[in-house]
């Protein structure tokens, strides 16, 4: 058996409308319309050759909001072309961002439910 790559990452959210605004309007992801009928609310997005699946929680989503450095928490890493532009957009949206401790072109930010996203630049 060989792992060929990551197909998707699922993220638990409390409000689909709030999450959609963040993932669509802020990150610019496009919904995949082939999502099969599921017994729970959600949406799927294309993220390059991978996917991000949002799943609406039926209970408390506050788990995982500990005060660790963002890179030490469970997170999704997104490879992006312009970290500086994303940083400016995050600041305009009033989002809290954290840079990489190593000095790499990386910023960490959280979606409305506190899920951590690592946004990595090309250089």
Secondary structure, DSSP 8 states (H G I E B T S, - for coil): -------EEEEEES-HHHHHIIIIIIT--EE-TT----SS-EEEEEETTEEEEEEE-SS---TT---S-GGGSSEEEEE-S-HHHHHHHHHHTT--EEE-TT--SEEEEE-TT--EEEEE---
